[in-house]
Amino acid sequence: MSPLYVLDLAGNARVSESTVDIGAYEALPLGIETPVAAGKITFLPNPTSNLVYISGAKTDLDYTVYGLNGQKLTEGVFTASHPAIDFTAYASGLYLLKLSNGETHRILKK
């Protein structure tokens, strides 16, 4: 192999015989992937266009929603009778949801 031998993301050679792979089809997945473990707090649907529901919380949790610029947008409490946040009024983009248990989650608004 030549010293210019390069592998793509899947570990395949970029040069095969006389064909050069420029990697046009390599792309990272779009969206937010959050692994779901037993007992882990999750928010669905994510991405959302309006309401985001909490799942997996064992107790009431205070929350604060921040824009990516650090501006506090809203705060409240997740309870059994109020398990959602309304993102309808927010512009499309990424938001940070900080919980009173110390966790921070990313929410994507469509």
C-alpha positions in Angstrom: 0.0 0.0 0.0 1.1 3.6 -0.6 1.8 6.0 2.2 -1.3 7.9 1.1 -3.5 4.9 1.9 -6.6 6.3 3.6 -9.6 4.5 5.2 -13.2 5.7 5.2 -15.4 5.7 8.3 -16.3 2.1 7.7 -12.7 1.0 7.5 -12.8 0.5 3.7 -9.9 1.7 1.5 -10.6 4.9 -0.3 -8.7 3.8 -3.4 -9.6 0.4 -4.9 -7.7 -0.4 -8.1 -8.3 2.7 -10.2 -11.5 3.9 -8.5 -11.3 6.6 -5.9 -14.0 6.7 -3.2 -14.6 10.4 -2.3 -16.9 9.5 0.5 -19.9 11.2 -0.9 -22.3 8.9 0.9 -20.7 9.1 4.3 -22.9 11.1 6.6 -23.6 11.3 10.3 -27.2 10.6 11.3 -29.4 13.7 11.8 -31.4 14.1 15.0 -30.7 13.5 18.6 -30.0 10.0 19.8 -30.4 9.4 23.5 -29.8 5.9 24.7 -32.7 4.6 26.8 -31.8 2.6 29.8 -34.1 1.1 32.4 -35.1 3.8 34.9 -33.6 6.6 32.8 -35.6 9.8 32.2 -36.5 10.4 28.6 -38.4 13.0 26.7 -40.7 12.1 23.8 -41.2 13.0 21.0 -37.8 14.4 20.4 -37.6 16.2 17.9 -41.0 17.9 18.7 -43.2 20.5 17.2 -45.3 21.2 20.3 -45.5 19.1 23.5 -42.6 17.1 25.0 -43.6 14.4 27.6 -41.4 13.1 30.4 -41.0 9.4 31.0 -39.2 7.5 33.7 -39.3 10.2 36.5 -40.0 8.6 39.9 -40.7 11.9 41.6 -41.7 15.5 40.8 -38.8 17.3 39.1 -38.2 21.0 38.7 -37.1 22.0 35.2 -35.6 25.0 33.4 -35.5 25.4 29.6 -32.6 27.4 28.1 -31.8 28.5 24.6 -28.4 27.8 23.2 -27.4 31.4 24.0 -27.9 30.6 27.8 -31.1 32.6 28.1 -33.6 31.1 30.5 -36.9 30.7 28.6 -39.2 29.0 31.2 -39.2 26.9 34.3 -41.7 24.7 36.0 -42.3 21.3 37.7 -43.0 17.9 36.1 -45.6 16.1 38.1 -47.9 13.1 37.5 -50.7 15.5 36.6 -48.4 17.8 34.4 -45.9 15.5 32.6 -45.2 17.8 29.6 -43.6 21.1 28.4 -45.2 23.0 25.6 -42.6 24.1 23.0 -45.2 25.5 20.5 -44.2 29.1 21.1 -40.5 28.5 20.6 -38.6 28.9 17.2 -37.2 25.8 15.6 -33.8 24.9 17.1 -32.0 23.2 19.9 -32.9 23.8 23.5 -31.4 22.6 26.8 -33.7 21.2 29.5 -32.0 21.2 32.9 -33.6 19.1 35.7 -33.4 19.5 39.5 -31.8 16.0 39.7 -28.7 17.5 37.8 -29.5 16.0 34.4 -29.5 18.1 31.3 -31.3 17.0 28.1 -31.3 18.3 24.6 -34.7 19.0 22.9 -34.9 19.7 19.2 -37.9 21.9 18.2 -38.9 21.3 14.5 
